[in-house]
Amino acid sequence: MRLPNEPEPPYQINIVPMIDVIFAILTFFIMSTLYLARSQGLPVNLPSAETAEAQAQTPKVVTIDAAGNIAFERQPMGIEVLEAQVRALALTGQQPLVVIDADKAVTHGKVVEVMDRLRAIDGVKLAIGTERP
């Protein structure tokens, strides 16, 4: 018990546990954002085979056959020539729609290489050609 003349002890707020909780929450958010920032996919419009739609503008078609050979509008060419042709189309002021028709047997790396080269050209829109079942 306290005596009547004894002063009341000052109130204290212990902030050490609060700081611990704040640092734990901060660590959680830092760690979770590190996992979200690792995505390095190419942003392209991939039409589903079930809901494939015709495009409003006439697309330019890049074909990659089973052997990995590249053709642009049915003309065989290398990837450097393909890039130059599409760059020339983009310089006309239009936004060309380039559809990549790749055979099922083509390796994923070859398709990504062509997409990456064409994606680097400003104003080019990419799509993947599919068939309806």
C-alpha positions in Angstrom: 0.0 0.0 0.0 1.0 3.5 -0.6 1.2 6.2 2.0 -1.0 9.3 1.5 2.0 11.6 1.2 3.9 9.4 -1.2 3.9 10.7 -4.8 2.4 8.5 -7.5 5.0 6.7 -9.7 5.2 8.1 -13.2 3.5 6.1 -16.0 5.9 4.5 -18.5 5.3 3.1 -21.9 7.7 0.4 -22.8 8.3 0.7 -26.5 10.8 -2.0 -27.0 8.2 -4.7 -27.7 6.5 -2.4 -30.1 9.7 -1.8 -32.0 10.3 -5.6 -32.2 6.8 -6.1 -33.7 7.4 -3.3 -36.2 10.7 -4.7 -37.3 9.2 -8.2 -37.7 6.4 -6.8 -39.9 9.0 -4.8 -41.9 11.1 -7.9 -42.4 8.1 -9.8 -43.6 7.2 -7.2 -46.3 10.8 -6.9 -47.5 11.2 -10.6 -47.9 7.8 -11.0 -49.6 8.6 -8.2 -52.2 11.9 -9.9 -53.0 10.0 -12.9 -54.2 7.5 -10.8 -56.3 10.2 -8.9 -58.2 11.9 -11.9 -59.8 9.5 -12.4 -62.6 11.2 -11.8 -66.0 8.6 -13.0 -68.5 7.9 -11.4 -71.8 4.6 -9.4 -71.8 2.8 -10.7 -74.9 -0.9 -11.2 -75.7 -1.4 -15.0 -75.8 -4.8 -15.9 -77.3 -6.3 -19.0 -75.9 -7.1 -21.7 -78.4 -10.7 -21.9 -77.2 -11.4 -18.1 -77.6 -9.1 -17.1 -80.4 -10.4 -14.1 -82.3 -9.6 -12.5 -85.6 -7.5 -9.3 -85.4 -8.8 -6.0 -86.8 -5.6 -5.3 -88.7 -3.9 -7.7 -91.1 -1.1 -9.4 -89.2 2.4 -10.1 -90.4 3.2 -13.7 -89.9 6.5 -15.2 -88.7 6.7 -18.9 -89.1 9.1 -21.2 -87.3 9.1 -24.7 -88.7 10.0 -27.9 -86.8 13.6 -27.6 -87.8 13.8 -24.1 -86.4 13.9 -22.3 -89.7 12.4 -18.8 -89.7 10.2 -17.4 -92.5 8.6 -13.9 -92.6 5.5 -13.7 -94.9 6.6 -17.1 -96.4 10.1 -15.8 -97.3 12.9 -17.8 -95.5 15.4 -15.6 -93.7 17.7 -15.4 -90.7 16.8 -13.7 -87.5 18.8 -10.6 -88.2 17.1 -10.0 -91.5 13.7 -10.7 -89.8 14.5 -8.0 -87.2 15.5 -5.5 -89.9 12.3 -6.2 -91.9 10.0 -5.7 -88.9 12.0 -2.6 -87.8 11.3 -1.1 -91.3 7.6 -1.8 -90.9 7.6 -0.1 -87.5 9.3 2.9 -88.9 6.4 3.6 -91.2 4.4 4.9 -88.2 2.0 1.9 -88.0 2.0 -0.5 -85.1 2.5 -3.8 -86.9 0.9 -6.9 -85.4 3.3 -9.8 -85.7 1.9 -13.3 -85.2 4.4 -16.0 -84.4 3.3 -19.4 -85.8 5.6 -21.9 -84.3 5.5 -25.7 -84.8 4.8 -27.8 -81.8 8.2 -29.5 -82.2 10.2 -26.2 -82.0 12.2 -25.7 -78.9 11.0 -23.1 -76.4 14.4 -21.3 -76.6 14.0 -20.6 -80.3 10.6 -19.1 -79.9 11.7 -16.9 -77.0 14.7 -15.7 -79.0 12.5 -14.6 -81.9 10.0 -13.0 -79.4 12.8 -11.2 -77.5 14.3 -9.7 -80.7 10.9 -8.5 -82.0 9.8 -7.2 -78.6 12.9 -4.9 -78.5 11.5 -3.0 -81.5 9.3 0.0 -80.5 5.7 -0.1 -81.7 5.5 -3.9 -82.5 2.6 -5.9 -81.0 3.2 -9.7 -80.7 0.7 -12.6 -80.7 1.0 -16.3 -80.8 -0.8 -18.2 -83.5 -3.1 -21.0 -82.4 -5.7 -23.4 -83.9 -9.2 -23.9 -82.7 -9.8 -27.5 -81.5 
